[in-house]
Amino acid sequence: MTEWKPLRVVEGLPLLGGEGRYRVRSRSEHGVLLEITYPAGVASPVHSHDHDSHVHLMSGHVTGTLGGEAVELRAGEVVVHPRGVPHSVVAVTGSTWLEFKSPPTIPLA
């Protein structure tokens, strides 16, 4: 597991209301599992990816959008952000999630 790194942008767009942090939990040539945390009030702008992201909220409460529809997650719930579908995330409370991205979107070095 790597050390925590600051998370200030997503898909080249700055986070809103502060910054989060992330670390790599595991990775292979087929995907990467990140642990991500946002303090309360931090949000991502609407964005999309060229990969699928499976998100499992471990703690906290987040809201957001997925394909223009409202989404709300509480600890233990899961959502998939499919490739190319616009979405956003807002931490209602301090929140931590695991996010599996396939194919991986960060260098494997």
Biopython code that builds the backbone (N, CA, C, O; Angstrom):
import numpy as np
from Bio.PDB.StructureBuilder import StructureBuilder

atoms = [
    (1, "MET", "N", (0.859, -1.171, 0.000)),
    (1, "MET", "CA", (0.000, 0.000, 0.000)),
    (1, "MET", "C", (0.906, 1.234, 0.000)),
    (1, "MET", "O", (1.884, 1.301, 0.744)),
    (2, "THR", "N", (0.568, 2.190, -0.832)),
    (2, "THR", "CA", (1.370, 3.408, -0.915)),
    (2, "THR", "C", (0.919, 4.420, 0.136)),
    (2, "THR", "O", (-0.109, 4.250, 0.791)),
    (3, "GLU", "N", (1.708, 5.460, 0.275)),
    (3, "GLU", "CA", (1.386, 6.525, 1.220)),
    (3, "GLU", "C", (0.281, 7.412, 0.661)),
    (3, "GLU", "O", (0.040, 7.446, -0.546)),
    (4, "TRP", "N", (-0.382, 8.124, 1.559)),
    (4, "TRP", "CA", (-1.430, 9.064, 1.153)),
    (4, "TRP", "C", (-0.834, 10.175, 0.311)),
    (4, "TRP", "O", (0.262, 10.661, 0.589)),
    (5, "LYS", "N", (-1.571, 10.577, -0.729)),
    (5, "LYS", "CA", (-1.193, 11.692, -1.599)),
    (5, "LYS", "C", (-2.367, 12.663, -1.668)),
    (5, "LYS", "O", (-3.522, 12.251, -1.562)),
    (6, "PRO", "N", (-2.073, 13.954, -1.845)),
    (6, "PRO", "CA", (-3.177, 14.919, -1.964)),
    (6, "PRO", "C", (-3.955, 14.701, -3.254)),
    (6, "PRO", "O", (-3.390, 14.333, -4.284)),
    (7, "LEU", "N", (-5.245, 14.932, -3.179)),
    (7, "LEU", "CA", (-6.120, 14.840, -4.349)),
    (7, "LEU", "C", (-6.743, 16.211, -4.535)),
    (7, "LEU", "O", (-7.602, 16.627, -3.758)),
    (8, "ARG", "N", (-6.303, 16.907, -5.569)),
    (8, "ARG", "CA", (-6.751, 18.284, -5.817)),
    (8, "ARG", "C", (-7.530, 18.443, -7.115)),
    (8, "ARG", "O", (-8.276, 19.408, -7.285)),
    (9, "VAL", "N", (-7.354, 17.501, -8.026)),
    (9, "VAL", "CA", (-8.029, 17.568, -9.328)),
    (9, "VAL", "C", (-8.568, 16.197, -9.696)),
    (9, "VAL", "O", (-8.065, 15.170, -9.240)),
    (10, "VAL", "N", (-9.596, 16.198, -10.524)),
    (10, "VAL", "CA", (-10.147, 14.982, -11.100)),
    (10, "VAL", "C", (-10.389, 15.256, -12.577)),
    (10, "VAL", "O", (-11.081, 16.207, -12.939)),
    (11, "GLU", "N", (-9.815, 14.420, -13.416)),
    (11, "GLU", "CA", (-9.904, 14.620, -14.871)),
    (11, "GLU", "C", (-9.514, 16.041, -15.266)),
    (11, "GLU", "O", (-10.141, 16.640, -16.139)),
    (12, "GLY", "N", (-8.481, 16.577, -14.623)),
    (12, "GLY", "CA", (-7.962, 17.904, -14.949)),
    (12, "GLY", "C", (-8.750, 19.061, -14.375)),
    (12, "GLY", "O", (-8.383, 20.216, -14.588)),
    (13, "LEU", "N", (-9.828, 18.781, -13.650)),
    (13, "LEU", "CA", (-10.669, 19.830, -13.063)),
    (13, "LEU", "C", (-10.433, 19.905, -11.559)),
    (13, "LEU", "O", (-10.359, 18.867, -10.901)),
    (14, "PRO", "N", (-10.313, 21.114, -10.995)),
    (14, "PRO", "CA", (-10.050, 21.220, -9.555)),
    (14, "PRO", "C", (-11.244, 20.782, -8.711)),
    (14, "PRO", "O", (-12.399, 21.029, -9.058)),
    (15, "LEU", "N", (-10.930, 20.122, -7.585)),
    (15, "LEU", "CA", (-11.976, 19.810, -6.618)),
    (15, "LEU", "C", (-12.521, 21.115, -6.050)),
    (15, "LEU", "O", (-11.834, 22.136, -6.067)),
    (16, "LEU", "N", (-13.731, 21.084, -5.555)),
    (16, "LEU", "CA", (-14.407, 22.258, -5.015)),
    (16, "LEU", "C", (-14.433, 22.170, -3.497)),
    (16, "LEU", "O", (-14.707, 21.103, -2.948)),
    (17, "GLY", "N", (-14.156, 23.259, -2.818)),
    (17, "GLY", "CA", (-14.279, 23.305, -1.366)),
    (17, "GLY", "C", (-13.119, 22.734, -0.580)),
    (17, "GLY", "O", (-13.229, 22.539, 0.630)),
    (18, "GLY", "N", (-12.008, 22.462, -1.245)),
    (18, "GLY", "CA", (-10.844, 21.930, -0.540)),
    (18, "GLY", "C", (-10.207, 20.809, -1.327)),
    (18, "GLY", "O", (-10.301, 20.759, -2.553)),
    (19, "GLU", "N", (-9.557, 19.909, -0.608)),
    (19, "GLU", "CA", (-8.910, 18.794, -1.276)),
    (19, "GLU", "C", (-9.142, 17.507, -0.496)),
    (19, "GLU", "O", (-9.417, 17.515, 0.704)),
    (20, "GLY", "N", (-9.023, 16.414, -1.217)),
    (20, "GLY", "CA", (-9.105, 15.096, -0.612)),
    (20, "GLY", "C", (-7.719, 14.491, -0.574)),
    (20, "GLY", "O", (-6.715, 15.192, -0.703)),
    (21, "ARG", "N", (-7.676, 13.181, -0.396)),
    (21, "ARG", "CA", (-6.413, 12.463, -0.486)),
    (21, "ARG", "C", (-6.713, 11.044, -0.934)),
    (21, "ARG", "O", (-7.845, 10.572, -0.830)),
    (22, "TYR", "N", (-5.671, 10.363, -1.441)),
    (22, "TYR", "CA", (-5.842, 9.003, -1.937)),
    (22, "TYR", "C", (-4.572, 8.203, -1.730)),
    (22, "TYR", "O", (-3.487, 8.755, -1.549)),
    (23, "ARG", "N", (-4.732, 6.895, -1.762)),
    (23, "ARG", "CA", (-3.583, 5.996, -1.786)),
    (23, "ARG", "C", (-3.976, 4.748, -2.547)),
    (23, "ARG", "O", (-5.147, 4.369, -2.590)),
    (24, "VAL", "N", (-2.985, 4.117, -3.146)),
    (24, "VAL", "CA", (-3.200, 2.892, -3.901)),
    (24, "VAL", "C", (-3.229, 1.726, -2.918)),
    (24, "VAL", "O", (-2.284, 1.528, -2.155)),
    (25, "ARG", "N", (-4.316, 0.956, -2.938)),
    (25, "ARG", "CA", (-4.429, -0.223, -2.080)),
    (25, "ARG", "C", (-3.892, -1.461, -2.787)),
    (25, "ARG", "O", (-3.227, -2.288, -2.162)),
    (26, "SER", "N", (-4.170, -1.598, -4.079)),
    (26, "SER", "CA", (-3.629, -2.703, -4.878)),
    (26, "SER", "C", (-3.738, -2.330, -6.340)),
    (26, "SER", "O", (-4.484, -1.426, -6.714)),
    (27, "ARG", "N", (-2.976, -3.045, -7.168)),
    (27, "ARG", "CA", (-3.037, -2.760, -8.606)),
    (27, "ARG", "C", (-2.523, -3.952, -9.394)),
    (27, "ARG", "O", (-1.753, -4.777, -8.902)),
    (28, "SER", "N", (-2.979, -4.008, -10.631)),
    (28, "SER", "CA", (-2.517, -5.007, -11.585)),
    (28, "SER", "C", (-2.627, -4.382, -12.962)),
    (28, "SER", "O", (-3.006, -3.218, -13.094)),
    (29, "GLU", "N", (-2.300, -5.143, -13.974)),
    (29, "GLU", "CA", (-2.415, -4.605, -15.331)),
    (29, "GLU", "C", (-3.872, -4.402, -15.738)),
    (29, "GLU", "O", (-4.149, -3.732, -16.733)),
    (30, "HIS", "N", (-4.810, -4.976, -14.975)),
    (30, "HIS", "CA", (-6.228, -4.903, -15.325)),
    (30, "HIS", "C", (-7.021, -3.873, -14.526)),
    (30, "HIS", "O", (-8.141, -3.533, -14.909)),
    (31, "GLY", "N", (-6.469, -3.373, -13.430)),
    (31, "GLY", "CA", (-7.204, -2.406, -12.624)),
    (31, "GLY", "C", (-6.387, -1.904, -11.456)),
    (31, "GLY", "O", (-5.322, -2.430, -11.134)),
    (32, "VAL", "N", (-6.922, -0.868, -10.830)),
    (32, "VAL", "CA", (-6.280, -0.303, -9.642)),
    (32, "VAL", "C", (-7.355, -0.041, -8.599)),
    (32, "VAL", "O", (-8.443, 0.436, -8.921)),
    (33, "LEU", "N", (-7.040, -0.358, -7.341)),
    (33, "LEU", "CA", (-7.950, -0.118, -6.230)),
    (33, "LEU", "C", (-7.394, 1.027, -5.404)),
    (33, "LEU", "O", (-6.312, 0.926, -4.827)),
    (34, "LEU", "N", (-8.148, 2.121, -5.355)),
    (34, "LEU", "CA", (-7.753, 3.304, -4.599)),
    (34, "LEU", "C", (-8.588, 3.428, -3.346)),
    (34, "LEU", "O", (-9.755, 3.037, -3.324)),
    (35, "GLU", "N", (-7.988, 3.973, -2.302)),
    (35, "GLU", "CA", (-8.721, 4.413, -1.121)),
    (35, "GLU", "C", (-8.720, 5.932, -1.191)),
    (35, "GLU", "O", (-7.658, 6.550, -1.268)),
    (36, "ILE", "N", (-9.900, 6.536, -1.165)),
    (36, "ILE", "CA", (-10.046, 7.980, -1.337)),
    (36, "ILE", "C", (-10.805, 8.528, -0.144)),
    (36, "ILE", "O", (-11.739, 7.895, 0.348)),
    (37, "THR", "N", (-10.410, 9.696, 0.320)),
    (37, "THR", "CA", (-11.117, 10.339, 1.417)),
    (37, "THR", "C", (-11.328, 11.815, 1.095)),
    (37, "THR", "O", (-10.425, 12.491, 0.602)),
    (38, "TYR", "N", (-12.525, 12.303, 1.379)),
    (38, "TYR", "CA", (-12.873, 13.719, 1.236)),
    (38, "TYR", "C", (-13.351, 14.212, 2.597)),
    (38, "TYR", "O", (-14.159, 13.544, 3.242)),
    (39, "PRO", "N", (-12.867, 15.369, 3.043)),
    (39, "PRO", "CA", (-13.481, 15.994, 4.229)),
    (39, "PRO", "C", (-14.881, 16.499, 3.875)),
    (39, "PRO", "O", (-15.204, 16.674, 2.701)),
    (40, "ALA", "N", (-15.700, 16.729, 4.885)),
    (40, "ALA", "CA", (-17.042, 17.273, 4.660)),
    (40, "ALA", "C", (-16.959, 18.550, 3.824)),
    (40, "ALA", "O", (-16.119, 19.414, 4.078)),
    (41, "GLY", "N", (-17.828, 18.659, 2.835)),
    (41, "GLY", "CA", (-17.908, 19.846, 1.998)),
    (41, "GLY", "C", (-17.076, 19.805, 0.734)),
    (41, "GLY", "O", (-17.274, 20.636, -0.152)),
    (42, "VAL", "N", (-16.153, 18.868, 0.620)),
    (42, "VAL", "CA", (-15.339, 18.764, -0.596)),
    (42, "VAL", "C", (-16.157, 18.059, -1.670)),
    (42, "VAL", "O", (-16.890, 17.111, -1.387)),
    (43, "ALA", "N", (-16.023, 18.535, -2.903)),
    (43, "ALA", "CA", (-16.820, 17.994, -4.006)),
    (43, "ALA", "C", (-15.987, 17.910, -5.273)),
    (43, "ALA", "O", (-15.038, 18.668, -5.469)),
    (44, "SER", "N", (-16.363, 16.974, -6.123)),
    (44, "SER", "CA", (-15.782, 16.933, -7.471)),
    (44, "SER", "C", (-16.730, 17.670, -8.404)),
    (44, "SER", "O", (-17.944, 17.655, -8.199)),
    (45, "PRO", "N", (-16.184, 18.313, -9.424)),
    (45, "PRO", "CA", (-17.066, 18.865, -10.450)),
    (45, "PRO", "C", (-17.631, 17.711, -11.281)),
    (45, "PRO", "O", (-17.136, 16.587, -11.195)),
    (46, "VAL", "N", (-18.636, 17.975, -12.063)),
    (46, "VAL", "CA", (-19.155, 16.957, -12.976)),
    (46, "VAL", "C", (-18.037, 16.600, -13.958)),
    (46, "VAL", "O", (-17.422, 17.474, -14.569)),
    (47, "HIS", "N", (-17.792, 15.304, -14.091)),
    (47, "HIS", "CA", (-16.723, 14.819, -14.965)),
    (47, "HIS", "C", (-17.063, 13.399, -15.410)),
    (47, "HIS", "O", (-18.012, 12.797, -14.908)),
    (48, "SER", "N", (-16.294, 12.872, -16.342)),
    (48, "SER", "CA", (-16.432, 11.473, -16.746)),
    (48, "SER", "C", (-15.039, 10.901, -16.947)),
    (48, "SER", "O", (-14.056, 11.639, -17.025)),
    (49, "HIS", "N", (-14.965, 9.567, -17.030)),
    (49, "HIS", "CA", (-13.692, 8.869, -17.173)),
    (49, "HIS", "C", (-13.718, 7.980, -18.409)),
    (49, "HIS", "O", (-14.774, 7.709, -18.980)),
    (50, "ASP", "N", (-12.525, 7.530, -18.810)),
    (50, "ASP", "CA", (-12.434, 6.561, -19.904)),
    (50, "ASP", "C", (-12.268, 5.141, -19.340)),
    (50, "ASP", "O", (-11.669, 4.274, -19.976)),
    (51, "HIS", "N", (-12.805, 4.927, -18.149)),
    (51, "HIS", "CA", (-12.766, 3.624, -17.481)),
    (51, "HIS", "C", (-14.026, 3.492, -16.619)),
    (51, "HIS", "O", (-14.717, 4.477, -16.360)),
    (52, "ASP", "N", (-14.309, 2.291, -16.190)),
    (52, "ASP", "CA", (-15.375, 2.067, -15.214)),
    (52, "ASP", "C", (-14.804, 2.258, -13.817)),
    (52, "ASP", "O", (-13.655, 1.896, -13.567)),
    (53, "SER", "N", (-15.591, 2.823, -12.902)),
    (53, "SER", "CA", (-15.204, 2.955, -11.499)),
    (53, "SER", "C", (-16.295, 2.333, -10.632)),
    (53, "SER", "O", (-17.464, 2.709, -10.716)),
    (54, "HIS", "N", (-15.894, 1.380, -9.801)),
    (54, "HIS", "CA", (-16.788, 0.748, -8.830)),
    (54, "HIS", "C", (-16.452, 1.361, -7.481)),
    (54, "HIS", "O", (-15.319, 1.248, -7.013)),
    (55, "VAL", "N", (-17.423, 2.009, -6.852)),
    (55, "VAL", "CA", (-17.196, 2.771, -5.625)),
    (55, "VAL", "C", (-17.936, 2.109, -4.466)),
    (55, "VAL", "O", (-19.147, 1.897, -4.529)),
    (56, "HIS", "N", (-17.190, 1.786, -3.403)),
    (56, "HIS", "CA", (-17.771, 1.226, -2.179)),
    (56, "HIS", "C", (-17.494, 2.213, -1.057)),
    (56, "HIS", "O", (-16.344, 2.383, -0.651)),
    (57, "LEU", "N", (-18.545, 2.872, -0.547)),
    (57, "LEU", "CA", (-18.389, 3.852, 0.522)),
    (57, "LEU", "C", (-18.171, 3.115, 1.840)),
    (57, "LEU", "O", (-19.047, 2.383, 2.301)),
    (58, "MET", "N", (-17.009, 3.309, 2.437)),
    (58, "MET", "CA", (-16.666, 2.627, 3.684)),
    (58, "MET", "C", (-17.165, 3.389, 4.896)),
    (58, "MET", "O", (-17.603, 2.784, 5.874)),
    (59, "SER", "N", (-17.103, 4.724, 4.839)),
    (59, "SER", "CA", (-17.593, 5.534, 5.961)),
    (59, "SER", "C", (-18.047, 6.882, 5.437)),
    (59, "SER", "O", (-17.564, 7.363, 4.412)),
    (60, "GLY", "N", (-18.988, 7.488, 6.159)),
    (60, "GLY", "CA", (-19.464, 8.810, 5.789)),
    (60, "GLY", "C", (-20.764, 8.789, 5.015)),
    (60, "GLY", "O", (-21.538, 7.834, 5.068)),
    (61, "HIS", "N", (-20.976, 9.881, 4.293)),
    (61, "HIS", "CA", (-22.221, 10.104, 3.550)),
    (61, "HIS", "C", (-21.877, 11.000, 2.380)),
    (61, "HIS", "O", (-21.352, 12.095, 2.577)),
    (62, "VAL", "N", (-22.162, 10.558, 1.166)),
    (62, "VAL", "CA", (-21.921, 11.362, -0.025)),
    (62, "VAL", "C", (-23.194, 11.458, -0.846)),
    (62, "VAL", "O", (-24.045, 10.569, -0.821)),
    (63, "THR", "N", (-23.299, 12.554, -1.569)),
    (63, "THR", "CA", (-24.349, 12.728, -2.562)),
    (63, "THR", "C", (-23.649, 13.075, -3.865)),
    (63, "THR", "O", (-22.431, 13.250, -3.902)),
    (64, "GLY", "N", (-24.417, 13.172, -4.916)),
    (64, "GLY", "CA", (-23.833, 13.553, -6.198)),
    (64, "GLY", "C", (-24.807, 13.291, -7.310)),
    (64, "GLY", "O", (-26.018, 13.206, -7.106)),
    (65, "THR", "N", (-24.249, 13.164, -8.495)),
    (65, "THR", "CA", (-25.049, 12.890, -9.682)),
    (65, "THR", "C", (-24.402, 11.761, -10.474)),
    (65, "THR", "O", (-23.195, 11.534, -10.390)),
    (66, "LEU", "N", (-25.219, 11.068, -11.233)),
    (66, "LEU", "CA", (-24.759, 10.024, -12.145)),
    (66, "LEU", "C", (-25.661, 10.086, -13.362)),
    (66, "LEU", "O", (-26.843, 9.747, -13.294)),
    (67, "GLY", "N", (-25.092, 10.522, -14.474)),
    (67, "GLY", "CA", (-25.895, 10.667, -15.680)),
    (67, "GLY", "C", (-27.027, 11.658, -15.520)),
    (67, "GLY", "O", (-28.085, 11.500, -16.130)),
    (68, "GLY", "N", (-26.812, 12.692, -14.695)),
    (68, "GLY", "CA", (-27.811, 13.730, -14.487)),
    (68, "GLY", "C", (-28.842, 13.405, -13.410)),
    (68, "GLY", "O", (-29.688, 14.245, -13.104)),
    (69, "GLU", "N", (-28.793, 12.219, -12.835)),
    (69, "GLU", "CA", (-29.724, 11.814, -11.781)),
    (69, "GLU", "C", (-29.052, 11.930, -10.415)),
    (69, "GLU", "O", (-27.849, 11.696, -10.299)),
    (70, "ALA", "N", (-29.809, 12.286, -9.390)),
    (70, "ALA", "CA", (-29.283, 12.402, -8.026)),
    (70, "ALA", "C", (-28.920, 11.017, -7.489)),
    (70, "ALA", "O", (-29.626, 10.035, -7.721)),
    (71, "VAL", "N", (-27.801, 10.965, -6.766)),
    (71, "VAL", "CA", (-27.318, 9.735, -6.143)),
    (71, "VAL", "C", (-26.959, 10.058, -4.700)),
    (71, "VAL", "O", (-26.431, 11.133, -4.417)),
    (72, "GLU", "N", (-27.242, 9.130, -3.779)),
    (72, "GLU", "CA", (-26.881, 9.296, -2.382)),
    (72, "GLU", "C", (-26.336, 7.965, -1.882)),
    (72, "GLU", "O", (-26.945, 6.918, -2.102)),
    (73, "LEU", "N", (-25.192, 8.005, -1.212)),
    (73, "LEU", "CA", (-24.592, 6.797, -0.646)),
    (73, "LEU", "C", (-24.304, 7.001, 0.827)),
    (73, "LEU", "O", (-23.893, 8.080, 1.255)),
    (74, "ARG", "N", (-24.526, 5.951, 1.590)),
    (74, "ARG", "CA", (-24.142, 5.903, 2.999)),
    (74, "ARG", "C", (-23.200, 4.716, 3.165)),
    (74, "ARG", "O", (-23.109, 3.857, 2.289)),
    (75, "ALA", "N", (-22.507, 4.678, 4.283)),
    (75, "ALA", "CA", (-21.515, 3.627, 4.519)),
    (75, "ALA", "C", (-22.073, 2.247, 4.178)),
    (75, "ALA", "O", (-23.179, 1.888, 4.583)),
    (76, "GLY", "N", (-21.282, 1.486, 3.425)),
    (76, "GLY", "CA", (-21.658, 0.135, 3.034)),
    (76, "GLY", "C", (-22.325, 0.036, 1.680)),
    (76, "GLY", "O", (-22.499, -1.067, 1.161)),
    (77, "GLU", "N", (-22.705, 1.169, 1.088)),
    (77, "GLU", "CA", (-23.386, 1.149, -0.210)),
    (77, "GLU", "C", (-22.377, 1.290, -1.351)),
    (77, "GLU", "O", (-21.258, 1.769, -1.166)),
    (78, "VAL", "N", (-22.813, 0.855, -2.533)),
    (78, "VAL", "CA", (-21.949, 0.781, -3.712)),
    (78, "VAL", "C", (-22.638, 1.443, -4.896)),
    (78, "VAL", "O", (-23.860, 1.386, -5.027)),
    (79, "VAL", "N", (-21.842, 2.070, -5.755)),
    (79, "VAL", "CA", (-22.341, 2.615, -7.014)),
    (79, "VAL", "C", (-21.265, 2.383, -8.078)),
    (79, "VAL", "O", (-20.077, 2.309, -7.765)),
    (80, "VAL", "N", (-21.691, 2.269, -9.328)),
    (80, "VAL", "CA", (-20.759, 2.149, -10.449)),
    (80, "VAL", "C", (-20.871, 3.409, -11.289)),
    (80, "VAL", "O", (-21.966, 3.825, -11.667)),
    (81, "HIS", "N", (-19.724, 4.009, -11.574)),
    (81, "HIS", "CA", (-19.646, 5.120, -12.525)),
    (81, "HIS", "C", (-19.155, 4.515, -13.841)),
    (81, "HIS", "O", (-17.955, 4.304, -14.014)),
    (82, "PRO", "N", (-20.069, 4.235, -14.766)),
    (82, "PRO", "CA", (-19.646, 3.621, -16.032)),
    (82, "PRO", "C", (-18.798, 4.570, -16.880)),
    (82, "PRO", "O", (-18.916, 5.792, -16.789)),
    (83, "ARG", "N", (-17.965, 3.983, -17.683)),
    (83, "ARG", "CA", (-17.114, 4.728, -18.615)),
    (83, "ARG", "C", (-17.951, 5.732, -19.409)),
    (83, "ARG", "O", (-18.986, 5.382, -19.977)),
    (84, "GLY", "N", (-17.486, 6.991, -19.439)),
    (84, "GLY", "CA", (-18.119, 8.016, -20.252)),
    (84, "GLY", "C", (-19.366, 8.659, -19.676)),
    (84, "GLY", "O", (-19.900, 9.588, -20.281)),
    (85, "VAL", "N", (-19.851, 8.198, -18.526)),
    (85, "VAL", "CA", (-21.073, 8.760, -17.943)),
    (85, "VAL", "C", (-20.705, 9.887, -16.978)),
    (85, "VAL", "O", (-19.975, 9.652, -16.015)),
    (86, "PRO", "N", (-21.197, 11.110, -17.217)),
    (86, "PRO", "CA", (-20.889, 12.236, -16.324)),
    (86, "PRO", "C", (-21.416, 11.978, -14.914)),
    (86, "PRO", "O", (-22.521, 11.467, -14.729)),
    (87, "HIS", "N", (-20.600, 12.342, -13.926)),
    (87, "HIS", "CA", (-20.982, 12.161, -12.527)),
    (87, "HIS", "C", (-20.246, 13.165, -11.652)),
    (87, "HIS", "O", (-19.283, 13.800, -12.083)),
    (88, "SER", "N", (-20.715, 13.298, -10.416)),
    (88, "SER", "CA", (-20.079, 14.176, -9.435)),
    (88, "SER", "C", (-20.244, 13.553, -8.058)),
    (88, "SER", "O", (-21.086, 12.677, -7.860)),
    (89, "VAL", "N", (-19.428, 14.016, -7.099)),
    (89, "VAL", "CA", (-19.465, 13.518, -5.730)),
    (89, "VAL", "C", (-19.344, 14.701, -4.781)),
    (89, "VAL", "O", (-18.519, 15.587, -5.002)),
    (90, "VAL", "N", (-20.157, 14.726, -3.727)),
    (90, "VAL", "CA", (-20.086, 15.738, -2.675)),
    (90, "VAL", "C", (-20.043, 15.018, -1.330)),
    (90, "VAL", "O", (-20.924, 14.210, -1.034)),
    (91, "ALA", "N", (-19.030, 15.300, -0.515)),
    (91, "ALA", "CA", (-18.950, 14.705, 0.821)),
    (91, "ALA", "C", (-19.843, 15.500, 1.772)),
    (91, "ALA", "O", (-19.517, 16.631, 2.131)),
    (92, "VAL", "N", (-20.958, 14.916, 2.179)),
    (92, "VAL", "CA", (-21.854, 15.553, 3.139)),
    (92, "VAL", "C", (-21.186, 15.554, 4.513)),
    (92, "VAL", "O", (-21.255, 16.537, 5.250)),
    (93, "THR", "N", (-20.542, 14.438, 4.841)),
    (93, "THR", "CA", (-19.713, 14.313, 6.041)),
    (93, "THR", "C", (-18.350, 13.814, 5.576)),
    (93, "THR", "O", (-18.204, 13.408, 4.423)),
    (94, "GLY", "N", (-17.360, 13.837, 6.447)),
    (94, "GLY", "CA", (-16.079, 13.245, 6.083)),
    (94, "GLY", "C", (-16.324, 11.823, 5.600)),
    (94, "GLY", "O", (-16.986, 11.044, 6.285)),
    (95, "SER", "N", (-15.797, 11.475, 4.428)),
    (95, "SER", "CA", (-16.137, 10.197, 3.795)),
    (95, "SER", "C", (-14.908, 9.514, 3.222)),
    (95, "SER", "O", (-13.985, 10.162, 2.729)),
    (96, "THR", "N", (-14.917, 8.183, 3.299)),
    (96, "THR", "CA", (-13.834, 7.374, 2.747)),
    (96, "THR", "C", (-14.441, 6.254, 1.925)),
    (96, "THR", "O", (-15.399, 5.608, 2.351)),
    (97, "TRP", "N", (-13.877, 6.024, 0.736)),
    (97, "TRP", "CA", (-14.371, 4.946, -0.108)),
    (97, "TRP", "C", (-13.229, 4.231, -0.802)),
    (97, "TRP", "O", (-12.132, 4.765, -0.962)),
    (98, "LEU", "N", (-13.522, 2.998, -1.211)),
    (98, "LEU", "CA", (-12.645, 2.234, -2.089)),
    (98, "LEU", "C", (-13.188, 2.393, -3.491)),
    (98, "LEU", "O", (-14.394, 2.294, -3.718)),
    (99, "GLU", "N", (-12.289, 2.640, -4.434)),
    (99, "GLU", "CA", (-12.699, 2.833, -5.825)),
    (99, "GLU", "C", (-11.820, 1.973, -6.721)),
    (99, "GLU", "O", (-10.609, 2.176, -6.810)),
    (100, "PHE", "N", (-12.457, 1.005, -7.384)),
    (100, "PHE", "CA", (-11.748, 0.132, -8.315)),
    (100, "PHE", "C", (-11.946, 0.668, -9.717)),
    (100, "PHE", "O", (-13.074, 0.808, -10.190)),
    (101, "LYS", "N", (-10.822, 0.971, -10.388)),
    (101, "LYS", "CA", (-10.856, 1.527, -11.736)),
    (101, "LYS", "C", (-10.310, 0.495, -12.708)),
    (101, "LYS", "O", (-9.217, -0.038, -12.513)),
    (102, "SER", "N", (-11.074, 0.218, -13.754)),
    (102, "SER", "CA", (-10.642, -0.754, -14.757)),
    (102, "SER", "C", (-10.995, -0.257, -16.146)),
    (102, "SER", "O", (-12.161, 0.024, -16.425)),
    (103, "PRO", "N", (-10.001, -0.142, -17.025)),
    (103, "PRO", "CA", (-8.581, -0.413, -16.805)),
    (103, "PRO", "C", (-7.964, 0.651, -15.891)),
    (103, "PRO", "O", (-8.559, 1.706, -15.669)),
    (104, "PRO", "N", (-6.761, 0.366, -15.362)),
    (104, "PRO", "CA", (-6.133, 1.315, -14.428)),
    (104, "PRO", "C", (-5.867, 2.655, -15.094)),
    (104, "PRO", "O", (-5.569, 2.724, -16.286)),
    (105, "THR", "N", (-5.979, 3.718, -14.307)),
    (105, "THR", "CA", (-5.801, 5.058, -14.860)),
    (105, "THR", "C", (-4.593, 5.780, -14.280)),
    (105, "THR", "O", (-4.366, 6.951, -14.585)),
    (106, "ILE", "N", (-3.824, 5.100, -13.456)),
    (106, "ILE", "CA", (-2.598, 5.691, -12.955)),
    (106, "ILE", "C", (-1.451, 4.759, -13.320)),
    (106, "ILE", "O", (-1.660, 3.551, -13.437)),
    (107, "PRO", "N", (-0.251, 5.286, -13.502)),
    (107, "PRO", "CA", (0.880, 4.450, -13.898)),
    (107, "PRO", "C", (1.105, 3.311, -12.897)),
    (107, "PRO", "O", (0.904, 3.481, -11.694)),
    (108, "LEU", "N", (1.518, 2.167, -13.404)),
    (108, "LEU", "CA", (1.745, 1.009, -12.557)),
    (108, "LEU", "C", (3.172, 0.939, -12.030)),
    (108, "LEU", "O", (3.537, -0.039, -11.377)),
    (109, "ALA", "N", (3.975, 1.942, -12.295)),
    (109, "ALA", "CA", (5.365, 1.923, -11.832)),
    (109, "ALA", "C", (5.464, 2.183, -10.347)),
    (109, "ALA", "O", (6.564, 2.202, -9.796)),
]
sb = StructureBuilder()
sb.init_structure("model")
sb.init_model(0)
sb.init_chain("A")
sb.init_seg("    ")
for serial, (resi, resn, name, xyz) in enumerate(atoms, 1):
    if name == "N":
        sb.init_residue(resn, " ", resi, " ")
    sb.init_atom(name, np.array(xyz, "f"), 0.0, 1.0, " ", f" {name:<3s}", serial, name[0])
structure = sb.get_structure()
